[in-house]
């Protein structure tokens, strides 16, 4: 299914590499704008544990909690991980509402998933006064979460590609809270004047996106994707 959902014409999120120091991260990005970090972590060992076969062998019978992919209210559904992977992990139907779309992200049982997360190498930067919490997810091509905001955090793609759309806190995007990101991209995005379009970019394995506090963001998985976020609370 790779390539069935388009990438953005050009990335408009600033990029930085492993030469970025912590002091420069705090000065330039931590409180003001997003950045894509390349080469700041090596998660090849974690990635090797996140193949379909390895995850099914380790967590197949365990229940996972799925959330609906809408903005303000989330219905929760518990299913065995194997059932999710084999029956629910499908491409997004553009006509399906967010409240009818089940999405596996976060809500991980740390008693069961904790040993996996011990192999994850988090981004090296922190926001003073915060502590990190992991949210792990797996989702099908065309799926994603519509615009919402919360505290600052990092997001890393382990497998697949994830397209991001971001607006600063003072620029509320035009969207329907129960419309999928794919439907928004097809119907609303083309009508936006250039000045009203979001910052956007496609995240690939090995890249980490940082987003500051209260920035609006929506995501769109271009392939079946495995990803992990580090929320700074």
Secondary structure, DSSP 8 states (H G I E B T S, - for coil): -TTSS---SS--S-EE-TT--HHHHIIIIITT--EEEESS---HHHHHTTSHHHHHHHHTTSEEEEEES-SS---EEEEEHHHIIIII-----TTS-GGG-EEEES---HHHHHHHHTT----S---TT--EEEEEEEE-TT----SB--S-EEEEEEESEEEEEEE-TTS-----TTS-HHHHHHHTGGGS-GGG--EEEEEETTEEEEE-TT-EEEEEESSSEEEEEEEE-
